[in-house]
Amino acid sequence: MLDARYRTTVWNRTEAKAREVLDRGAVWAPSSAGAVAASDVTLIWPVRNPSATDPPPSTSVSDEVASVT
C-alpha cells in the first residue's frame, strides 16, 4: 500500500513496533478506533500471542469508532 502511495494509517499497541512503516510514510493513529475512522478500507492483521487470549476490553472497537465519527 505504501509502495503504491496510498495513504496508510496504522495502529499497534506499541508505536515503536510500527516504526518501520512509519519511517516509510505511514501515518500513526493513537488508537485502533482512530485508524479505522481515518480509513475508507480497514485491514486487520491478527497476530497470535498471549494477549490475543486476554478478555475483550469493556468497549469494542466499533463503539470507539462510533464515538469519533
PQR file with spaces between the fields and no chain letter, atoms N, CA, C, O and H, PARSE charges and radii, in Angstrom:
ATOM       1  N    MET     1       0.825   -1.172    0.000 -0.4000 1.5000
ATOM       2  CA   MET     1       0.000    0.000    0.000 -0.0000 2.0000
ATOM       3  C    MET     1       0.884    1.257    0.000  0.5500 1.7000
ATOM       4  O    MET     1       0.634    2.202   -0.748 -0.5500 1.4000
ATOM       5  N    LEU     2       1.896    1.250    0.830 -0.4000 1.5000
ATOM       6  CA   LEU     2       2.800    2.403    0.857 -0.0000 2.0000
ATOM       7  C    LEU     2       3.545    2.544   -0.463  0.5500 1.7000
ATOM       8  O    LEU     2       3.715    3.652   -0.972 -0.5500 1.4000
ATOM       9  H    LEU     2       2.099    0.482    1.438  0.4000 1.0000
ATOM      10  N    ASP     3       3.989    1.419   -1.016 -0.4000 1.5000
ATOM      11  CA   ASP     3       4.708    1.472   -2.296 -0.0000 2.0000
ATOM      12  C    ASP     3       3.830    2.031   -3.405  0.5500 1.7000
ATOM      13  O    ASP     3       4.327    2.684   -4.323 -0.5500 1.4000
ATOM      14  H    ASP     3       3.851    0.518   -0.603  0.4000 1.0000
ATOM      15  N    ALA     4       2.526    1.778   -3.325 -0.4000 1.5000
ATOM      16  CA   ALA     4       1.587    2.290   -4.324 -0.0000 2.0000
ATOM      17  C    ALA     4       1.123    3.711   -3.992  0.5500 1.7000
ATOM      18  O    ALA     4       0.288    4.282   -4.694 -0.5500 1.4000
ATOM      19  H    ALA     4       2.123    1.248   -2.579  0.4000 1.0000
ATOM      20  N    ARG     5       1.672    4.268   -2.918 -0.4000 1.5000
ATOM      21  CA   ARG     5       1.408    5.647   -2.488 -0.0000 2.0000
ATOM      22  C    ARG     5      -0.015    5.878   -1.979  0.5500 1.7000
ATOM      23  O    ARG     5      -0.545    6.986   -2.072 -0.5500 1.4000
ATOM      24  H    ARG     5       2.351    3.804   -2.348  0.4000 1.0000
ATOM      25  N    TYR     6      -0.621    4.828   -1.443 -0.4000 1.5000
ATOM      26  CA   TYR     6      -1.908    5.006   -0.769 -0.0000 2.0000
ATOM      27  C    TYR     6      -1.640    5.565    0.619  0.5500 1.7000
ATOM      28  O    TYR     6      -0.703    5.141    1.297 -0.5500 1.4000
ATOM      29  H    TYR     6      -0.190    3.929   -1.367  0.4000 1.0000
ATOM      30  N    ARG     7      -2.458    6.509    1.037 -0.4000 1.5000
ATOM      31  CA   ARG     7      -2.350    6.985    2.420 -0.0000 2.0000
ATOM      32  C    ARG     7      -2.665    5.792    3.313  0.5500 1.7000
ATOM      33  O    ARG     7      -3.720    5.171    3.183 -0.5500 1.4000
ATOM      34  H    ARG     7      -3.218    6.853    0.487  0.4000 1.0000
ATOM      35  N    THR     8      -1.763    5.481    4.203 -0.4000 1.5000
ATOM      36  CA   THR     8      -1.896    4.306    5.043 -0.0000 2.0000
ATOM      37  C    THR     8      -1.780    4.725    6.501  0.5500 1.7000
ATOM      38  O    THR     8      -0.756    5.259    6.925 -0.5500 1.4000
ATOM      39  H    THR     8      -0.905    5.985    4.309  0.4000 1.0000
ATOM      40  N    THR     9      -2.831    4.479    7.256 -0.4000 1.5000
ATOM      41  CA   THR     9      -2.851    4.800    8.675 -0.0000 2.0000
ATOM      42  C    THR     9      -2.684    3.501    9.445  0.5500 1.7000
ATOM      43  O    THR     9      -3.345    2.506    9.147 -0.5500 1.4000
ATOM      44  H    THR     9      -3.663    4.045    6.912  0.4000 1.0000
ATOM      45  N    VAL    10      -1.804    3.512   10.431 -0.4000 1.5000
ATOM      46  CA   VAL    10      -1.521    2.289   11.179 -0.0000 2.0000
ATOM      47  C    VAL    10      -1.682    2.519   12.672  0.5500 1.7000
ATOM      48  O    VAL    10      -1.565    3.638   13.170 -0.5500 1.4000
ATOM      49  H    VAL    10      -1.267    4.321   10.673  0.4000 1.0000
ATOM      50  N    TRP    11      -1.955    1.420   13.372 -0.4000 1.5000
ATOM      51  CA   TRP    11      -2.000    1.431   14.823 -0.0000 2.0000
ATOM      52  C    TRP    11      -1.467    0.101   15.318  0.5500 1.7000
ATOM      53  O    TRP    11      -1.704   -0.943   14.712 -0.5500 1.4000
ATOM      54  H    TRP    11      -2.050    0.510   12.968  0.4000 1.0000
ATOM      55  N    ASN    12      -0.762    0.151   16.399 -0.4000 1.5000
ATOM      56  CA   ASN    12      -0.296   -1.025   17.115 -0.0000 2.0000
ATOM      57  C    ASN    12      -0.277   -0.626   18.576  0.5500 1.7000
ATOM      58  O    ASN    12      -0.130    0.556   18.889 -0.5500 1.4000
ATOM      59  H    ASN    12      -0.569    0.999   16.892  0.4000 1.0000
ATOM      60  N    ARG    13      -0.422   -1.572   19.465 -0.4000 1.5000
ATOM      61  CA   ARG    13      -0.382   -1.219   20.890 -0.0000 2.0000
ATOM      62  C    ARG    13       0.926   -0.525   21.252  0.5500 1.7000
ATOM      63  O    ARG    13       0.959    0.296   22.169 -0.5500 1.4000
ATOM      64  H    ARG    13      -0.542   -2.532   19.210  0.4000 1.0000
ATOM      65  N    THR    14       1.994   -0.846   20.548 -0.4000 1.5000
ATOM      66  CA   THR    14       3.299   -0.242   20.787 -0.0000 2.0000
ATOM      67  C    THR    14       3.738    0.493   19.523  0.5500 1.7000
ATOM      68  O    THR    14       4.016   -0.137   18.503 -0.5500 1.4000
ATOM      69  H    THR    14       1.967   -1.513   19.803  0.4000 1.0000
ATOM      70  N    GLU    15       3.800    1.814   19.587 -0.4000 1.5000
ATOM      71  CA   GLU    15       4.147    2.610   18.405 -0.0000 2.0000
ATOM      72  C    GLU    15       5.504    2.214   17.839  0.5500 1.7000
ATOM      73  O    GLU    15       5.693    2.220   16.623 -0.5500 1.4000
ATOM      74  H    GLU    15       3.574    2.326   20.416  0.4000 1.0000
ATOM      75  N    ALA    16       6.441    1.872   18.700 -0.4000 1.5000
ATOM      76  CA   ALA    16       7.782    1.510   18.238 -0.0000 2.0000
ATOM      77  C    ALA    16       7.759    0.315   17.284  0.5500 1.7000
ATOM      78  O    ALA    16       8.603    0.214   16.394 -0.5500 1.4000
ATOM      79  H    ALA    16       6.288    1.866   19.688  0.4000 1.0000
ATOM      80  N    LYS    17       6.797   -0.587   17.470 -0.4000 1.5000
ATOM      81  CA   LYS    17       6.712   -1.754   16.591 -0.0000 2.0000
ATOM      82  C    LYS    17       6.203   -1.392   15.201  0.5500 1.7000
ATOM      83  O    LYS    17       6.315   -2.189   14.270 -0.5500 1.4000
ATOM      84  H    LYS    17       6.112   -0.505   18.194  0.4000 1.0000
ATOM      85  N    ALA    18       5.648   -0.201   15.058 -0.4000 1.5000
ATOM      86  CA   ALA    18       5.186    0.275   13.754 -0.0000 2.0000
ATOM      87  C    ALA    18       6.227    1.174   13.092  0.5500 1.7000
ATOM      88  O    ALA    18       5.992    1.690   11.999 -0.5500 1.4000
ATOM      89  H    ALA    18       5.557    0.447   15.814  0.4000 1.0000
ATOM      90  N    ARG    19       7.373    1.366   13.742 -0.4000 1.5000
ATOM      91  CA   ARG    19       8.373    2.324   13.275 -0.0000 2.0000
ATOM      92  C    ARG    19       8.779    2.103   11.829  0.5500 1.7000
ATOM      93  O    ARG    19       8.937    3.071   11.085 -0.5500 1.4000
ATOM      94  H    ARG    19       7.564    0.947   14.630  0.4000 1.0000
ATOM      95  N    GLU    20       8.951    0.861   11.411 -0.4000 1.5000
ATOM      96  CA   GLU    20       9.395    0.592   10.037 -0.0000 2.0000
ATOM      97  C    GLU    20       8.433    1.191    9.009  0.5500 1.7000
ATOM      98  O    GLU    20       8.868    1.845    8.061 -0.5500 1.4000
ATOM      99  H    GLU    20       8.822    0.074   12.015  0.4000 1.0000
ATOM     100  N    VAL    21       7.135    0.973    9.191 -0.4000 1.5000
ATOM     101  CA   VAL    21       6.184    1.523    8.217 -0.0000 2.0000
ATOM     102  C    VAL    21       5.984    3.024    8.417  0.5500 1.7000
ATOM     103  O    VAL    21       5.708    3.738    7.453 -0.5500 1.4000
ATOM     104  H    VAL    21       6.782    0.442    9.961  0.4000 1.0000
ATOM     105  N    LEU    22       6.117    3.510    9.635 -0.4000 1.5000
ATOM     106  CA   LEU    22       6.031    4.958    9.863 -0.0000 2.0000
ATOM     107  C    LEU    22       7.172    5.667    9.151  0.5500 1.7000
ATOM     108  O    LEU    22       6.982    6.728    8.556 -0.5500 1.4000
ATOM     109  H    LEU    22       6.342    2.930   10.418  0.4000 1.0000
ATOM     110  N    ASP    23       8.356    5.073    9.216 -0.4000 1.5000
ATOM     111  CA   ASP    23       9.508    5.657    8.529 -0.0000 2.0000
ATOM     112  C    ASP    23       9.339    5.642    7.011  0.5500 1.7000
ATOM     113  O    ASP    23       9.973    6.424    6.302 -0.5500 1.4000
ATOM     114  H    ASP    23       8.510    4.211    9.699  0.4000 1.0000
ATOM     115  N    ARG    24       8.494    4.764    6.524 -0.4000 1.5000
ATOM     116  CA   ARG    24       8.239    4.690    5.074 -0.0000 2.0000
ATOM     117  C    ARG    24       7.067    5.568    4.644  0.5500 1.7000
ATOM     118  O    ARG    24       6.741    5.622    3.458 -0.5500 1.4000
ATOM     119  H    ARG    24       7.979    4.129    7.099  0.4000 1.0000
ATOM     120  N    GLY    25       6.426    6.261    5.597 -0.4000 1.5000
ATOM     121  CA   GLY    25       5.382    7.204    5.216 -0.0000 2.0000
ATOM     122  C    GLY    25       3.998    6.933    5.773  0.5500 1.7000
ATOM     123  O    GLY    25       3.077    7.708    5.518 -0.5500 1.4000
ATOM     124  H    GLY    25       6.691    6.217    6.560  0.4000 1.0000
ATOM     125  N    ALA    26       3.824    5.857    6.524 -0.4000 1.5000
ATOM     126  CA   ALA    26       2.519    5.603    7.129 -0.0000 2.0000
ATOM     127  C    ALA    26       2.225    6.669    8.178  0.5500 1.7000
ATOM     128  O    ALA    26       3.138    7.304    8.706 -0.5500 1.4000
ATOM     129  H    ALA    26       4.572    5.227    6.731  0.4000 1.0000
ATOM     130  N    VAL    27       0.951    6.854    8.469 -0.4000 1.5000
ATOM     131  CA   VAL    27       0.502    7.829    9.458 -0.0000 2.0000
ATOM     132  C    VAL    27       0.096    7.066   10.716  0.5500 1.7000
ATOM     133  O    VAL    27      -0.629    6.075   10.631 -0.5500 1.4000
ATOM     134  H    VAL    27       0.210    6.338    8.039  0.4000 1.0000
ATOM     135  N    TRP    28       0.554    7.515   11.868 -0.4000 1.5000
ATOM     136  CA   TRP    28       0.249    6.854   13.136 -0.0000 2.0000
ATOM     137  C    TRP    28      -1.129    7.274   13.637  0.5500 1.7000
ATOM     138  O    TRP    28      -1.461    8.459   13.628 -0.5500 1.4000
ATOM     139  H    TRP    28       1.143    8.320   11.937  0.4000 1.0000
ATOM     140  N    ALA    29      -1.927    6.309   14.073 -0.4000 1.5000
ATOM     141  CA   ALA    29      -3.201    6.582   14.734 -0.0000 2.0000
ATOM     142  C    ALA    29      -3.024    6.295   16.222  0.5500 1.7000
ATOM     143  O    ALA    29      -2.391    5.302   16.581 -0.5500 1.4000
ATOM     144  H    ALA    29      -1.657    5.346   14.080  0.4000 1.0000
ATOM     145  N    PRO    30      -3.562    7.130   17.082 -0.5600 1.5000
ATOM     146  CA   PRO    30      -3.375    6.940   18.519  0.2800 2.0000
ATOM     147  C    PRO    30      -4.176    5.773   19.100  0.5500 1.7000
ATOM     148  O    PRO    30      -3.945    5.367   20.239 -0.5500 1.4000
ATOM     149  N    SER    31      -5.117    5.234   18.318 -0.4000 1.5000
ATOM     150  CA   SER    31      -5.927    4.107   18.793 -0.0000 2.0000
ATOM     151  C    SER    31      -6.395    3.299   17.592  0.5500 1.7000
ATOM     152  O    SER    31      -6.328    3.764   16.454 -0.5500 1.4000
ATOM     153  H    SER    31      -5.305    5.564   17.393  0.4000 1.0000
ATOM     154  N    SER    32      -6.869    2.090   17.854 -0.4000 1.5000
ATOM     155  CA   SER    32      -7.414    1.291   16.760 -0.0000 2.0000
ATOM     156  C    SER    32      -8.634    1.976   16.162  0.5500 1.7000
ATOM     157  O    SER    32      -8.846    1.937   14.950 -0.5500 1.4000
ATOM     158  H    SER    32      -6.924    1.713   18.778  0.4000 1.0000
ATOM     159  N    ALA    33      -9.429    2.598   17.011 -0.4000 1.5000
ATOM     160  CA   ALA    33     -10.603    3.326   16.516 -0.0000 2.0000
ATOM     161  C    ALA    33     -10.186    4.481   15.622  0.5500 1.7000
ATOM     162  O    ALA    33     -10.837    4.750   14.613 -0.5500 1.4000
ATOM     163  H    ALA    33      -9.257    2.630   17.996  0.4000 1.0000
ATOM     164  N    GLY    34      -9.115    5.162   15.981 -0.4000 1.5000
ATOM     165  CA   GLY    34      -8.616    6.259   15.156 -0.0000 2.0000
ATOM     166  C    GLY    34      -8.151    5.784   13.797  0.5500 1.7000
ATOM     167  O    GLY    34      -8.350    6.467   12.793 -0.5500 1.4000
ATOM     168  H    GLY    34      -8.586    4.943   16.801  0.4000 1.0000
ATOM     169  N    ALA    35      -7.527    4.606   13.762 -0.4000 1.5000
ATOM     170  CA   ALA    35      -7.081    4.045   12.480 -0.0000 2.0000
ATOM     171  C    ALA    35      -8.274    3.706   11.598  0.5500 1.7000
ATOM     172  O    ALA    35      -8.262    3.986   10.400 -0.5500 1.4000
ATOM     173  H    ALA    35      -7.366    4.051   14.578  0.4000 1.0000
ATOM     174  N    VAL    36      -9.295    3.110   12.182 -0.4000 1.5000
ATOM     175  CA   VAL    36     -10.493    2.762   11.414 -0.0000 2.0000
ATOM     176  C    VAL    36     -11.205    4.019   10.934  0.5500 1.7000
ATOM     177  O    VAL    36     -11.632    4.087    9.781 -0.5500 1.4000
ATOM     178  H    VAL    36      -9.305    2.883   13.156  0.4000 1.0000
ATOM     179  N    ALA    37     -11.336    5.004   11.800 -0.4000 1.5000
ATOM     180  CA   ALA    37     -12.035    6.237   11.445 -0.0000 2.0000
ATOM     181  C    ALA    37     -11.309    7.013   10.344  0.5500 1.7000
ATOM     182  O    ALA    37     -11.944    7.744    9.583 -0.5500 1.4000
ATOM     183  H    ALA    37     -10.990    4.949   12.736  0.4000 1.0000
ATOM     184  N    ALA    38      -9.990    6.861   10.252 -0.4000 1.5000
ATOM     185  CA   ALA    38      -9.205    7.602    9.260 -0.0000 2.0000
ATOM     186  C    ALA    38      -9.198    6.930    7.892  0.5500 1.7000
ATOM     187  O    ALA    38      -8.579    7.441    6.959 -0.5500 1.4000
ATOM     188  H    ALA    38      -9.474    6.267   10.870  0.4000 1.0000
ATOM     189  N    SER    39      -9.865    5.816    7.761 -0.4000 1.5000
ATOM     190  CA   SER    39      -9.705    4.996    6.563 -0.0000 2.0000
ATOM     191  C    SER    39     -11.021    4.632    5.912  0.5500 1.7000
ATOM     192  O    SER    39     -12.035    4.445    6.584 -0.5500 1.4000
ATOM     193  H    SER    39     -10.368    5.401    8.519  0.4000 1.0000
ATOM     194  N    ASP    40     -10.993    4.534    4.585 -0.4000 1.5000
ATOM     195  CA   ASP    40     -12.143    4.021    3.841 -0.0000 2.0000
ATOM     196  C    ASP    40     -12.156    2.500    3.869  0.5500 1.7000
ATOM     197  O    ASP    40     -13.217    1.879    3.817 -0.5500 1.4000
ATOM     198  H    ASP    40     -10.169    4.687    4.039  0.4000 1.0000
ATOM     199  N    VAL    41     -10.973    1.908    3.950 -0.4000 1.5000
ATOM     200  CA   VAL    41     -10.815    0.453    3.982 -0.0000 2.0000
ATOM     201  C    VAL    41      -9.952    0.106    5.180  0.5500 1.7000
ATOM     202  O    VAL    41      -8.942    0.763    5.434 -0.5500 1.4000
ATOM     203  H    VAL    41     -10.111    2.413    3.993  0.4000 1.0000
ATOM     204  N    THR    42     -10.345   -0.921    5.915 -0.4000 1.5000
ATOM     205  CA   THR    42      -9.579   -1.333    7.088 -0.0000 2.0000
ATOM     206  C    THR    42      -9.105   -2.762    6.904  0.5500 1.7000
ATOM     207  O    THR    42      -9.895   -3.662    6.619 -0.5500 1.4000
ATOM     208  H    THR    42     -11.166   -1.455    5.708  0.4000 1.0000
ATOM     209  N    LEU    43      -7.808   -2.956    7.069 -0.4000 1.5000
ATOM     210  CA   LEU    43      -7.212   -4.289    7.038 -0.0000 2.0000
ATOM     211  C    LEU    43      -6.735   -4.603    8.444  0.5500 1.7000
ATOM     212  O    LEU    43      -6.102   -3.770    9.093 -0.5500 1.4000
ATOM     213  H    LEU    43      -7.167   -2.225    7.300  0.4000 1.0000
ATOM     214  N    ILE    44      -7.036   -5.797    8.909 -0.4000 1.5000
ATOM     215  CA   ILE    44      -6.631   -6.211   10.246 -0.0000 2.0000
ATOM     216  C    ILE    44      -5.699   -7.398   10.107  0.5500 1.7000
ATOM     217  O    ILE    44      -6.004   -8.364    9.408 -0.5500 1.4000
ATOM     218  H    ILE    44      -7.550   -6.474    8.381  0.4000 1.0000
ATOM     219  N    TRP    45      -4.571   -7.318   10.772 -0.4000 1.5000
ATOM     220  CA   TRP    45      -3.598   -8.401   10.736 -0.0000 2.0000
ATOM     221  C    TRP    45      -3.578   -9.025   12.124  0.5500 1.7000
ATOM     222  O    TRP    45      -2.860   -8.549   13.003 -0.5500 1.4000
ATOM     223  H    TRP    45      -4.323   -6.533   11.340  0.4000 1.0000
ATOM     224  N    PRO    46      -4.356  -10.086   12.335 -0.5600 1.5000
ATOM     225  CA   PRO    46      -4.367  -10.710   13.662  0.2800 2.0000
ATOM     226  C    PRO    46      -3.060  -11.463   13.901  0.5500 1.7000
ATOM     227  O    PRO    46      -2.556  -12.152   13.014 -0.5500 1.4000
ATOM     228  N    VAL    47      -2.537  -11.325   15.077 -0.4000 1.5000
ATOM     229  CA   VAL    47      -1.296  -11.988   15.446 -0.0000 2.0000
ATOM     230  C    VAL    47      -1.590  -12.879   16.648  0.5500 1.7000
ATOM     231  O    VAL    47      -2.274  -12.481   17.591 -0.5500 1.4000
ATOM     232  H    VAL    47      -2.946  -10.765   15.797  0.4000 1.0000
ATOM     233  N    ARG    48      -1.076  -14.048   16.589 -0.4000 1.5000
ATOM     234  CA   ARG    48      -1.290  -14.966   17.691 -0.0000 2.0000
ATOM     235  C    ARG    48      -0.222  -14.716   18.757  0.5500 1.7000
ATOM     236  O    ARG    48       0.967  -14.952   18.542 -0.5500 1.4000
ATOM     237  H    ARG    48      -0.520  -14.372   15.823  0.4000 1.0000
ATOM     238  N    ASN    49      -0.672  -14.241   19.885 -0.4000 1.5000
ATOM     239  CA   ASN    49       0.222  -14.028   21.020 -0.0000 2.0000
ATOM     240  C    ASN    49      -0.598  -14.125   22.295  0.5500 1.7000
ATOM     241  O    ASN    49      -1.826  -14.187   22.231 -0.5500 1.4000
ATOM     242  H    ASN    49      -1.638  -14.049   20.060  0.4000 1.0000
ATOM     243  N    PRO    50       0.046  -14.141   23.441 -0.5600 1.5000
ATOM     244  CA   PRO    50      -0.711  -14.301   24.687  0.2800 2.0000
ATOM     245  C    PRO    50      -1.809  -13.261   24.875  0.5500 1.7000
ATOM     246  O    PRO    50      -2.862  -13.575   25.430 -0.5500 1.4000
ATOM     247  N    SER    51      -1.583  -12.032   24.426 -0.4000 1.5000
ATOM     248  CA   SER    51      -2.607  -11.004   24.620 -0.0000 2.0000
ATOM     249  C    SER    51      -3.859  -11.278   23.799  0.5500 1.7000
ATOM     250  O    SER    51      -4.926  -10.744   24.100 -0.5500 1.4000
ATOM     251  H    SER    51      -0.727  -11.777   23.975  0.4000 1.0000
ATOM     252  N    ALA    52      -3.740  -12.105   22.766 -0.4000 1.5000
ATOM     253  CA   ALA    52      -4.906  -12.432   21.947 -0.0000 2.0000
ATOM     254  C    ALA    52      -5.921  -13.263   22.723  0.5500 1.7000
ATOM     255  O    ALA    52      -7.079  -13.368   22.320 -0.5500 1.4000
ATOM     256  H    ALA    52      -2.873  -12.540   22.521  0.4000 1.0000
ATOM     257  N    THR    53      -5.492  -13.846   23.824 -0.4000 1.5000
ATOM     258  CA   THR    53      -6.421  -14.648   24.630 -0.0000 2.0000
ATOM     259  C    THR    53      -6.936  -13.871   25.835  0.5500 1.7000
ATOM     260  O    THR    53      -7.729  -14.396   26.617 -0.5500 1.4000
ATOM     261  H    THR    53      -4.551  -13.761   24.151  0.4000 1.0000
ATOM     262  N    ASP    54      -6.491  -12.623   25.992 -0.4000 1.5000
ATOM     263  CA   ASP    54      -6.983  -11.796   27.090 -0.0000 2.0000
ATOM     264  C    ASP    54      -8.473  -11.549   26.905  0.5500 1.7000
ATOM     265  O    ASP    54      -8.966  -11.569   25.777 -0.5500 1.4000
ATOM     266  H    ASP    54      -5.846  -12.197   25.357  0.4000 1.0000
ATOM     267  N    PRO    55      -9.195  -11.316   27.992 -0.5600 1.5000
ATOM     268  CA   PRO    55     -10.621  -10.987   27.845  0.2800 2.0000
ATOM     269  C    PRO    55     -10.774   -9.709   27.018  0.5500 1.7000
ATOM     270  O    PRO    55      -9.900   -8.844   27.058 -0.5500 1.4000
ATOM     271  N    PRO    56     -11.856   -9.582   26.280 -0.5600 1.5000
ATOM     272  CA   PRO    56     -12.052   -8.365   25.476  0.2800 2.0000
ATOM     273  C    PRO    56     -12.198   -7.144   26.377  0.5500 1.7000
ATOM     274  O    PRO    56     -12.636   -7.254   27.522 -0.5500 1.4000
ATOM     275  N    PRO    57     -11.826   -5.977   25.848 -0.5600 1.5000
ATOM     276  CA   PRO    57     -11.987   -4.752   26.647  0.2800 2.0000
ATOM     277  C    PRO    57     -13.461   -4.462   26.875  0.5500 1.7000
ATOM     278  O    PRO    57     -14.332   -5.052   26.236 -0.5500 1.4000
ATOM     279  N    SER    58     -13.723   -3.552   27.786 -0.4000 1.5000
ATOM     280  CA   SER    58     -15.110   -3.240   28.125 -0.0000 2.0000
ATOM     281  C    SER    58     -15.845   -2.548   26.976  0.5500 1.7000
ATOM     282  O    SER    58     -17.074   -2.593   26.918 -0.5500 1.4000
ATOM     283  H    SER    58     -13.015   -3.072   28.304  0.4000 1.0000
ATOM     284  N    THR    59     -15.110   -1.907   26.062 -0.4000 1.5000
ATOM     285  CA   THR    59     -15.729   -1.314   24.884 -0.0000 2.0000
ATOM     286  C    THR    59     -15.133   -1.961   23.644  0.5500 1.7000
ATOM     287  O    THR    59     -13.968   -2.359   23.637 -0.5500 1.4000
ATOM     288  H    THR    59     -14.112   -1.871   26.109  0.4000 1.0000
ATOM     289  N    SER    60     -15.925   -2.061   22.618 -0.4000 1.5000
ATOM     290  CA   SER    60     -15.437   -2.655   21.380 -0.0000 2.0000
ATOM     291  C    SER    60     -14.870   -1.576   20.472  0.5500 1.7000
ATOM     292  O    SER    60     -15.112   -0.387   20.679 -0.5500 1.4000
ATOM     293  H    SER    60     -16.872   -1.738   22.624  0.4000 1.0000
ATOM     294  N    VAL    61     -14.122   -1.995   19.474 -0.4000 1.5000
ATOM     295  CA   VAL    61     -13.592   -1.046   18.505 -0.0000 2.0000
ATOM     296  C    VAL    61     -14.731   -0.319   17.825  0.5500 1.7000
ATOM     297  O    VAL    61     -14.634    0.884   17.579 -0.5500 1.4000
ATOM     298  H    VAL    61     -13.925   -2.961   19.306  0.4000 1.0000
ATOM     299  N    SER    62     -15.827   -1.034   17.509 -0.4000 1.5000
ATOM     300  CA   SER    62     -16.950   -0.356   16.849 -0.0000 2.0000
ATOM     301  C    SER    62     -17.556    0.717   17.746  0.5500 1.7000
ATOM     302  O    SER    62     -17.997    1.754   17.252 -0.5500 1.4000
ATOM     303  H    SER    62     -15.906   -2.011   17.709  0.4000 1.0000
ATOM     304  N    ASP    63     -17.585    0.480   19.073 -0.4000 1.5000
ATOM     305  CA   ASP    63     -18.064    1.513   19.989 -0.0000 2.0000
ATOM     306  C    ASP    63     -17.135    2.723   19.971  0.5500 1.7000
ATOM     307  O    ASP    63     -17.591    3.867   19.981 -0.5500 1.4000
ATOM     308  H    ASP    63     -17.227   -0.363   19.474  0.4000 1.0000
ATOM     309  N    GLU    64     -15.807    2.459   19.943 -0.4000 1.5000
ATOM     310  CA   GLU    64     -14.839    3.546   19.910 -0.0000 2.0000
ATOM     311  C    GLU    64     -14.957    4.339   18.620  0.5500 1.7000
ATOM     312  O    GLU    64     -14.896    5.568   18.638 -0.5500 1.4000
ATOM     313  H    GLU    64     -15.437    1.530   19.935  0.4000 1.0000
ATOM     314  N    VAL    65     -15.127    3.644   17.496 -0.4000 1.5000
ATOM     315  CA   VAL    65     -15.250    4.321   16.201 -0.0000 2.0000
ATOM     316  C    VAL    65     -16.493    5.189   16.193  0.5500 1.7000
ATOM     317  O    VAL    65     -16.455    6.324   15.716 -0.5500 1.4000
ATOM     318  H    VAL    65     -15.177    2.645   17.482  0.4000 1.0000
ATOM     319  N    ALA    66     -17.590    4.674   16.712 -0.4000 1.5000
ATOM     320  CA   ALA    66     -18.827    5.442   16.752 -0.0000 2.0000
ATOM     321  C    ALA    66     -18.658    6.733   17.539  0.5500 1.7000
ATOM     322  O    ALA    66     -19.315    7.734   17.255 -0.5500 1.4000
ATOM     323  H    ALA    66     -17.621    3.752   17.100  0.4000 1.0000
ATOM     324  N    SER    67     -17.767    6.705   18.537 -0.4000 1.5000
ATOM     325  CA   SER    67     -17.587    7.897   19.359 -0.0000 2.0000
ATOM     326  C    SER    67     -16.748    8.968   18.676  0.5500 1.7000
ATOM     327  O    SER    67     -16.779   10.126   19.095 -0.5500 1.4000
ATOM     328  H    SER    67     -17.233    5.892   18.768  0.4000 1.0000
ATOM     329  N    VAL    68     -15.987    8.605   17.618 -0.4000 1.5000
ATOM     330  CA   VAL    68     -15.158    9.594   16.935 -0.0000 2.0000
ATOM     331  C    VAL    68     -15.674    9.956   15.554  0.5500 1.7000
ATOM     332  O    VAL    68     -15.115   10.839   14.904 -0.5500 1.4000
ATOM     333  H    VAL    68     -15.963    7.665   17.278  0.4000 1.0000
ATOM     334  N    THR    69     -16.723    9.299   15.092 -0.4000 1.5000
ATOM     335  CA   THR    69     -17.255    9.612   13.761 -0.0000 2.0000
ATOM     336  C    THR    69     -18.546   10.384   13.858  0.5500 1.7000
ATOM     337  O    THR    69     -19.135   10.733   12.835 -0.5500 1.4000
ATOM     338  H    THR    69     -17.177    8.582   15.620  0.4000 1.0000
